[in-house]
Amino acid sequence: MHDRISAPDFDTVWTKIEKQAGELSRSTAWMGSWSGKGLLLGLPAVLGVVLIFVALLSFFLGAPLFGLLCVVVGLALMVPSVMVGLRHHKAASDQHAQEVVTPMIEALAENMSATSSTGQEAKLQASFDPQGGIPLGVLSRSGFIRDPKARQEDFISGTFGDTQFMLSDVKWQSSEVELSDESKARLERKKQREERANNRRLREEHGRHWRYYKDRQQRAGSLLDFVPDSVKNTVQEKYREFEAMTEEAGPSMVMFAADFHKDFSSTTYLLPRKTEPQAIRNFTEDSAAGDGLEPMELEDPGITKRFTGWTSDQVEARYLLSPELMLAISDVADRMGSERIAVSFRGSWMYFAVVLDEDRFSFKLDTDDDGGFTVAKAIYEDLVTFLSLVEHFNLNTRIWSKA
């Protein structure tokens, strides 16, 4: 992206990885030949979903015992097949991290460098932790992360020259967003409206005996009270395991943070117009004013269509959001296929997040069986792109505080 950045060609890195990794692991090979096994595991899951749907109809039509039976049989068909697939996917993903991503990061660190404006060479040092994540305090300081406690994985950290950086895959769908009092009141009003509508429907269908049928509905919901606690505890434990596995394979928010150890002159945000409330918070004029921010005038029509800007200093922010940076952001948006990009500059830190509807870093089902080449290349190119942003800001001396 920048002439001063020197990074090895990915094909060269991949050749080195193949020599180190050798044969694919059993788990990776199993997932690579997914086509036949996917059909065998998918059929019980589909039948289970059908039975769950039948159960819902049964509860609605006043046949709770038959509905409960459908739920039990449906889960018995669906859960084991899904769990088998998720377990093999996790094993393949762990193996991919060990045999592909880790040596790739090491090869990149050995060969990537940048030349500063004074002619000094900045070297890359980086490490990879598949189960790690950006510290909670660092994520919180970004100012736009909806839930800093959301699940993380695939943590890359290190230094590029004097700049410390971190990159992580934040599983934004695992965010637990606390509702405001207004939202809670709105949900309560919705619940009351739904209850009144249900009462009207029962009166229309059953006349003066409608309360009897309402009691039947409520009794249907209490049938689980007859299930032994040991069974319910086992189901809850399996569900928690299932939930953790699905979160690991869930969509990504790629979060990159860099500490330049010298302050930006202003606090500035660039937030997406096409946002994802569960992942990224936005500002109103009142909330922004409380933080000393005001709407930023974005001169580029393309950028204005994509983002809203907030800053504490209009002049400094114009230096910060240079045409080169806008081009870099557009490149990331195009390559990752996402318009949900958020950027902030606070103190000595830059934060850059891209919200995606797919799992960006983990091993993927691959009918072509390329051994993880596609995923590894995407991670490699993402990291080079973000590190190029670091070098861009190191060269743009007008953005640093004079204090």
C-alpha positions as CSV (number, residue, x, y, z in Angstrom):
1,M,0.0,0.0,0.0
2,H,2.9,2.4,0.8
3,D,6.2,2.4,-1.0
4,R,8.1,2.5,2.3
5,I,6.6,-0.8,3.4
6,S,8.5,-4.0,2.5
7,A,6.7,-7.3,3.0
8,P,7.4,-10.7,1.6
9,D,5.2,-12.1,-1.1
10,F,2.6,-14.4,0.3
11,D,3.3,-17.3,-2.1
12,T,6.9,-17.4,-0.7
13,V,5.5,-17.4,2.9
14,W,3.1,-20.2,2.0
15,T,5.8,-22.4,0.5
16,K,7.7,-22.1,3.8
17,I,4.5,-23.0,5.8
18,E,3.9,-26.1,3.7
19,K,7.4,-27.3,4.3
20,Q,6.9,-26.9,8.0
21,A,3.4,-28.3,8.3
22,G,3.7,-31.3,6.0
23,E,0.6,-33.4,5.7
24,L,-2.7,-32.0,6.8
25,S,-4.0,-33.1,10.1
26,R,-6.8,-35.6,10.4
27,S,-9.2,-33.0,11.6
28,T,-8.4,-30.6,8.8
29,A,-8.6,-33.3,6.2
30,W,-11.9,-34.4,7.6
31,M,-13.3,-30.9,7.2
32,G,-11.8,-30.5,3.8
33,S,-13.7,-33.5,2.5
34,W,-17.0,-32.1,3.9
35,S,-19.3,-32.6,1.0
36,G,-20.3,-36.2,1.8
37,K,-20.3,-35.9,5.6
38,G,-22.2,-32.7,5.5
39,L,-25.1,-34.5,3.9
40,L,-25.1,-37.3,6.5
41,L,-24.9,-34.9,9.4
42,G,-27.3,-32.4,7.9
43,L,-30.3,-34.7,7.3
44,P,-30.9,-35.4,11.1
45,A,-30.5,-31.7,11.8
46,V,-33.1,-30.8,9.1
47,L,-35.5,-33.4,10.5
48,G,-35.0,-32.0,14.0
49,V,-35.8,-28.4,12.8
50,V,-39.0,-29.8,11.1
51,L,-40.1,-31.4,14.4
52,I,-39.4,-28.3,16.4
53,F,-41.7,-26.4,14.0
54,V,-44.4,-29.1,14.4
55,A,-44.0,-28.7,18.2
56,L,-44.6,-24.9,18.0
57,L,-47.8,-25.6,16.0
58,S,-48.9,-28.2,18.5
59,F,-48.5,-25.8,21.4
60,F,-50.5,-23.1,19.5
61,L,-53.3,-25.6,18.6
62,G,-53.7,-26.9,22.1
63,A,-51.8,-30.2,21.9
64,P,-48.9,-29.5,24.4
65,L,-48.0,-33.2,25.2
66,F,-47.6,-34.0,21.5
67,G,-45.6,-30.7,21.1
68,L,-43.3,-31.7,24.0
69,L,-42.7,-35.1,22.5
70,C,-41.8,-33.4,19.2
71,V,-39.4,-31.1,21.0
72,V,-37.6,-34.0,22.7
73,V,-37.3,-36.1,19.5
74,G,-36.3,-33.0,17.4
75,L,-33.5,-32.1,19.8
76,A,-32.4,-35.7,20.0
77,L,-32.0,-35.7,16.2
78,M,-30.6,-32.2,15.8
79,V,-28.2,-31.6,18.6
80,P,-25.8,-34.6,18.2
81,S,-25.2,-34.0,14.5
82,V,-24.6,-30.3,15.0
83,M,-22.3,-31.0,17.9
84,V,-20.2,-33.5,15.9
85,G,-19.8,-31.0,13.1
86,L,-18.9,-28.1,15.5
87,R,-16.4,-30.3,17.3
88,H,-14.6,-31.3,14.1
89,H,-14.7,-27.7,13.0
90,K,-13.1,-26.5,16.2
91,A,-10.4,-29.2,16.0
92,A,-9.6,-28.2,12.4
93,S,-9.6,-24.5,13.3
94,D,-7.1,-25.1,16.2
95,Q,-4.9,-27.2,13.9
96,H,-5.0,-24.5,11.3
97,A,-4.0,-21.9,13.8
98,Q,-1.0,-24.0,14.9
99,E,0.2,-25.3,11.5
100,V,-0.7,-22.3,9.3
101,V,-1.3,-19.0,11.0
102,T,1.4,-19.1,13.7
103,P,4.3,-19.8,11.2
104,M,2.8,-17.3,8.8
105,I,3.0,-14.6,11.5
106,E,6.5,-15.6,12.3
107,A,7.6,-15.5,8.6
108,L,6.0,-12.0,8.2
109,A,7.8,-10.8,11.3
110,E,11.1,-12.0,10.0
111,N,10.8,-10.2,6.7
112,M,8.5,-7.2,7.0
113,S,10.0,-3.7,7.6
114,A,9.5,0.0,6.8
115,T,11.8,2.8,6.2
116,S,11.2,6.0,8.2
117,S,11.4,9.5,6.9
118,T,14.9,9.8,8.6
119,G,16.0,6.6,6.8
120,Q,15.8,4.4,9.9
121,E,14.4,0.9,9.4
122,A,11.4,-0.2,11.5
123,K,11.2,-3.9,12.0
124,L,8.1,-6.0,12.9
125,Q,7.8,-8.1,16.0
126,A,4.6,-10.1,16.3
127,S,3.1,-13.1,18.0
128,F,-0.2,-15.0,17.6
129,D,-2.5,-16.4,20.3
130,P,-5.6,-18.3,19.0
131,Q,-7.4,-17.9,22.3
132,G,-6.2,-14.4,23.3
133,G,-7.8,-11.0,22.9
134,I,-7.3,-7.3,23.2
135,P,-7.4,-6.2,26.9
136,L,-10.7,-4.9,28.1
137,G,-9.4,-1.5,29.0
138,V,-7.9,-1.0,25.5
139,L,-11.1,-1.9,23.8
140,S,-13.1,0.4,26.1
141,R,-10.9,3.3,25.2
142,S,-11.9,3.0,21.5
143,G,-15.1,4.8,22.4
144,F,-17.3,3.0,19.9
145,I,-17.2,-0.7,20.9
146,R,-20.7,-1.6,22.2
147,D,-19.5,-4.4,24.5
148,P,-15.8,-4.6,25.3
149,K,-16.5,-7.9,27.2
150,A,-17.6,-9.7,24.0
151,R,-15.9,-13.0,23.2
152,Q,-12.5,-12.7,21.4
153,E,-10.1,-15.0,19.6
154,D,-7.2,-15.0,17.1
155,F,-5.1,-12.3,18.8
156,I,-2.1,-10.9,17.0
157,S,0.1,-8.4,18.9
158,G,3.5,-6.9,18.7
159,T,5.4,-3.8,17.7
160,F,6.2,-2.2,14.4
161,G,9.1,0.1,15.0
162,D,8.2,2.1,18.1
163,T,4.5,1.5,17.6
164,Q,2.7,-1.1,19.7
165,F,-0.3,-2.8,17.9
166,M,-3.0,-5.4,18.6
167,L,-5.4,-7.2,16.3
168,S,-8.2,-9.4,17.4
169,D,-11.4,-11.2,16.1
170,V,-14.2,-9.9,18.3
171,K,-17.4,-12.1,18.1
172,W,-19.8,-9.2,18.2
173,Q,-22.9,-11.4,18.2
174,S,-21.9,-12.5,21.7
175,S,-22.3,-8.9,22.9
176,E,-24.6,-8.4,25.9
177,V,-26.0,-4.9,25.5
178,E,-27.7,-3.6,28.5
179,L,-31.0,-2.0,27.6
180,S,-31.8,1.6,28.6
181,D,-34.8,2.4,30.9
182,E,-36.6,3.7,27.8
183,S,-36.0,0.4,25.9
184,K,-37.1,-1.7,28.9
185,A,-40.3,0.3,29.1
186,R,-40.9,-0.1,25.4
187,L,-40.5,-3.9,25.6
188,E,-42.9,-4.0,28.6
189,R,-45.5,-2.1,26.6
190,K,-45.0,-4.5,23.7
191,K,-45.5,-7.5,26.0
192,Q,-48.7,-6.0,27.3
193,R,-50.0,-5.4,23.8
194,E,-49.2,-9.0,22.8
195,E,-51.0,-10.3,25.9
196,R,-54.1,-8.1,25.1
197,A,-54.1,-9.3,21.5
198,N,-53.9,-13.0,22.6
199,N,-56.8,-12.4,25.0
200,R,-58.9,-10.9,22.1
201,R,-58.1,-13.8,19.8
202,L,-59.1,-16.3,22.5
203,R,-62.4,-14.5,23.2
204,E,-63.2,-14.4,19.5
205,E,-62.5,-18.1,19.0
206,H,-63.9,-19.5,22.3
207,G,-66.4,-16.9,23.6
208,R,-67.1,-16.9,27.3
209,H,-64.9,-20.0,27.8
210,W,-61.7,-18.2,26.6
211,R,-60.1,-18.2,30.1
212,Y,-60.2,-22.0,30.1
213,Y,-58.1,-22.0,26.9
214,K,-55.7,-19.4,28.3
215,D,-55.1,-21.6,31.3
216,R,-54.3,-24.5,29.0
217,Q,-51.7,-22.3,27.3
218,Q,-50.1,-21.5,30.6
219,R,-50.2,-25.1,31.8
220,A,-48.5,-26.1,28.5
221,G,-45.6,-23.8,29.4
222,S,-45.2,-25.4,32.8
223,L,-44.9,-29.0,31.6
224,L,-41.1,-28.7,32.0
225,D,-41.7,-28.7,35.7
226,F,-42.2,-32.4,35.5
227,V,-38.7,-33.0,33.9
228,P,-36.1,-34.2,36.5
229,D,-33.5,-31.6,37.5
230,S,-30.7,-33.9,36.5
231,V,-32.0,-34.0,32.9
232,K,-32.5,-30.2,32.8
233,N,-29.0,-29.6,34.1
234,T,-27.5,-32.0,31.5
235,V,-29.5,-30.2,28.8
236,Q,-28.3,-26.8,30.1
237,E,-24.7,-27.9,30.1
238,K,-24.9,-29.2,26.6
239,Y,-26.6,-26.0,25.5
240,R,-23.8,-23.9,27.0
241,E,-21.2,-26.0,25.1
242,F,-23.3,-25.6,21.9
243,E,-23.5,-21.9,22.5
244,A,-19.8,-21.5,23.0
245,M,-19.0,-23.4,19.8
246,T,-21.5,-21.4,17.7
247,E,-20.0,-18.2,19.1
248,E,-16.5,-19.3,18.0
249,A,-17.8,-19.9,14.4
250,G,-19.8,-16.7,14.5
251,P,-19.2,-13.5,12.4
252,S,-16.2,-11.3,13.1
253,M,-15.5,-7.8,14.0
254,V,-11.8,-7.3,13.1
255,M,-10.4,-4.9,15.6
256,F,-7.0,-3.2,15.2
257,A,-5.5,-0.9,17.8
258,A,-2.2,0.9,17.6
259,D,-0.4,2.9,20.3
260,F,2.0,5.5,18.9
261,H,3.1,6.7,22.3
262,K,2.5,10.3,21.3
263,D,-0.8,12.0,21.4
264,F,-3.1,13.0,18.6
265,S,-4.0,16.6,18.7
266,S,-7.8,15.9,18.8
267,T,-10.3,13.3,19.6
268,T,-11.9,12.2,16.4
269,Y,-14.4,9.5,15.3
270,L,-15.4,8.2,11.9
271,L,-18.5,6.0,12.3
272,P,-20.4,4.1,9.7
273,R,-23.8,5.2,8.5
274,K,-24.7,1.6,7.9
275,T,-24.1,0.5,11.5
276,E,-24.6,-2.6,13.5
277,P,-26.0,-1.5,16.9
278,Q,-24.9,-4.8,18.6
279,A,-21.3,-4.1,17.6
280,I,-20.8,-0.4,17.3
281,R,-22.3,2.5,19.2
282,N,-23.0,5.8,17.5
283,F,-23.5,9.3,18.8
284,T,-26.4,11.7,18.9
285,E,-25.6,15.4,18.9
286,D,-26.4,15.6,22.6
287,S,-24.2,12.6,23.6
288,A,-21.4,13.9,21.4
289,A,-21.6,17.4,22.9
290,G,-21.2,15.8,26.3
291,D,-17.8,14.5,25.2
292,G,-16.8,17.8,23.7
293,L,-17.4,16.6,20.1
294,E,-19.2,18.3,17.2
295,P,-20.2,17.0,13.8
296,M,-17.3,16.9,11.4
297,E,-17.6,18.3,7.9
298,L,-16.4,15.6,5.5
299,E,-15.6,17.1,2.2
300,D,-15.4,13.9,0.1
301,P,-18.9,13.0,-1.1
302,G,-18.1,9.3,-1.1
303,I,-16.8,9.5,2.5
304,T,-19.9,11.5,3.5
305,K,-22.2,8.9,2.1
306,R,-20.4,6.1,4.1
307,F,-19.5,7.8,7.4
308,T,-20.5,10.4,10.0
309,G,-17.6,12.3,11.6
310,W,-17.2,13.7,15.1
311,T,-14.3,15.7,16.4
312,S,-13.1,18.0,19.1
313,D,-11.0,20.0,16.5
314,Q,-12.1,20.5,13.0
315,V,-8.7,21.7,11.7
316,E,-6.7,18.9,13.2
317,A,-9.2,16.3,12.1
318,R,-8.8,17.4,8.4
319,Y,-5.1,16.7,8.7
320,L,-5.9,13.4,10.3
321,L,-8.4,12.2,7.8
322,S,-6.1,12.7,4.8
323,P,-6.9,11.5,1.2
324,E,-4.4,8.7,1.7
325,L,-6.3,7.5,4.8
326,M,-9.6,7.7,3.0
327,L,-8.2,5.6,0.2
328,A,-6.9,3.0,2.7
329,I,-10.4,2.8,4.4
330,S,-12.1,2.4,1.0
331,D,-9.6,-0.4,0.1
332,V,-10.4,-2.2,3.4
333,A,-14.2,-1.8,2.8
334,D,-13.9,-3.1,-0.8
335,R,-11.7,-6.1,0.1
336,M,-13.6,-7.2,3.1
337,G,-17.0,-6.5,1.6
338,S,-18.2,-4.3,4.5
339,E,-19.5,-0.8,4.9
340,R,-19.5,-1.1,8.7
341,I,-16.1,0.4,9.5
342,A,-15.4,2.5,12.5
343,V,-12.3,4.5,13.3
344,S,-11.3,6.6,16.3
345,F,-8.3,8.5,17.5
346,R,-8.0,9.1,21.2
347,G,-4.9,10.1,23.1
348,S,-2.0,8.1,21.6
349,W,-4.2,5.3,20.2
350,M,-5.8,4.7,16.8
351,Y,-8.7,2.2,16.7
352,F,-10.0,0.6,13.4
353,A,-12.8,-1.9,13.4
354,V,-14.5,-3.8,10.5
355,V,-17.8,-5.6,11.2
356,L,-18.4,-8.6,9.1
357,D,-21.2,-11.2,8.7
358,E,-18.7,-14.1,8.4
359,D,-15.9,-15.7,10.5
360,R,-12.9,-13.9,9.1
361,F,-10.0,-15.9,10.5
362,S,-11.0,-19.4,11.4
363,F,-10.7,-22.5,9.2
364,K,-13.6,-22.7,6.8
365,L,-15.4,-25.6,5.2
366,D,-13.6,-26.1,1.9
367,T,-14.7,-28.4,-0.8
368,D,-11.6,-27.5,-2.9
369,D,-9.4,-28.6,0.0
370,D,-6.7,-25.9,-0.3
371,G,-5.3,-26.7,3.1
372,G,-6.1,-23.2,4.5
373,F,-4.4,-21.2,1.8
374,T,-7.3,-18.8,1.2
375,V,-7.9,-18.1,4.9
376,A,-4.2,-17.6,5.6
377,K,-3.8,-15.2,2.6
378,A,-6.7,-13.1,3.8
379,I,-5.2,-12.8,7.3
380,Y,-1.8,-12.0,5.9
381,E,-3.2,-9.2,3.6
382,D,-5.3,-7.8,6.4
383,L,-2.3,-7.5,8.7
384,V,-0.1,-5.9,6.1
385,T,-2.9,-3.4,5.4
386,F,-3.3,-2.4,9.0
387,L,0.4,-2.1,9.5
388,S,0.6,0.1,6.5
389,L,-1.8,2.4,8.3
390,V,0.6,2.6,11.2
391,E,3.4,3.7,8.8
392,H,1.1,6.3,7.2
393,F,0.5,7.9,10.6
394,N,4.2,7.8,11.5
395,L,5.0,9.8,8.4
396,N,2.1,12.3,8.8
397,T,3.8,14.5,11.4
398,R,1.1,17.2,11.2
399,I,-1.3,15.2,13.3
400,W,0.7,14.9,16.5
401,S,0.1,17.1,19.5
402,K,2.7,19.9,20.0
403,A,2.4,19.5,23.8
